[in-house]
């Protein structure tokens, strides 16, 4: 990784760059190799560059959808200024940053994904006028483009404000002027908190936590029902995820020779080639690690005879993620006991999926799946019945542990800020997308179950779209039934 060029840039150059960015002067590297920038070099770097402005750009694919979402937001909060930041870069260590991912609220309303962006909805008449505030292209006159660690020659070209207007269908302005504008703002204001401390500081005497939470809740509930664009993106994410699972099965022998990391890396390659990233930390849990619900260390052995619980999802370039789990026999064949446990989870998932219907209560699919699992646990003698007693007291949860699913979208656990009455106590509607993912987990140290059960964990998870007349399994491209899984693995390996 290259070092920045100018640890001791002349003060005049630094001050010019600071004036242009409206920020602190360009940070100097203490131990850089160049003593400074000569006046001749600074002048030379100002000229001789081709015009690279992009013209006649087409709007982004979801421009019509983001406009409709902003219109719904405007209707909900008439007469109020609304401020939705993308967020800022976060330091990973010293002078390196984590890969940036814009806030879901901002990306949902704009389609833009760049750091430091802010959407401002100014009340105008009976509606709002939207402006997207962005960093313009880095300045060539003051040297920012090659002297700053965030300059164009270091991290790549930003869109100009004119280009941004064409892409997103929103007037664009320089974000470096926004904080001052907001400090002078009058009238009611709401901001989505937690993403941009500078913007929040500019509004500190104008907002309240309660009113800001109402904005966050509205934007979370707005995503409960997906539009056609979102459903298409989720299907793309799932389709890539299916291919990622196929990739993993083909290299299980290499994972056996190394570790769970090989599985994680194999799936990550598919995610980066076909999408933006993984939608969450991949769970590649072999053997007893499958009993740890969010096992993301992925540093354990992969052994023939064990099960591999792979919970992974590709995130598309527009931030929509799949969330799929399969529990696979590393050898390609389930043992008799593994199959018994797996088939119980499969039956529970079948009952859960069947309960996903428009007009049904959100909780119905969870209750249906939990009943099947409780019945099997009683049948196997692991918990004392009757089943109604087990469910009433929640005794099955020692081995089922988690809820049977969640909403899915731009967050893997989407719509998390929605009101309880709109989400878990709500009713399913066409366009909702949720996971159905029952599981059974027999911990390696659980002395209440027979020894042969210990260390076996099984989860099966699919992404389900609520339709007008029932549901559609977006991840049906991956086999689920135990015999079909074995045949699928044999075909991929053979």
Protein Blocks (a to p, Z undefined) as FASTA:
>chain_A
ZZdfblmgcfklmmmmmmmnopacddddfkbcbfbdcfklmmmmmgoiacfbdehiacdf
klmmmmmmmmmmmmmmghiacdddfbjcddfbhjaccdddddfklmmmnopacehiacdd
ddehjbccddddddddddfklommmmpmkbmklnopaddfklmmmmnopacddfklmmmm
mmmpgcjddddehkammlmmmmmmmccfklmmmmmmmmmmmmmpccfklmmmmmmmmmmm
mmmmmmmmmmmmmmmmmmmklmmmmmmmmmmmmmmbdfbdcdddehjllmpmblcklpac
cdehiacddddddddfkopacdddddddfkopacfklmmmmmmmmmmmmmmmmmmcghia
fklmmmmmmmmmmmmmmmnopaccdfklmmmnommmmmnopacbdcddjbfbghklpcfk
lmmmmccdehiacdddddddddfklckbcfklgopacdddddddddfklcadfklmpcfb
fklmmmmmmmmmZZ
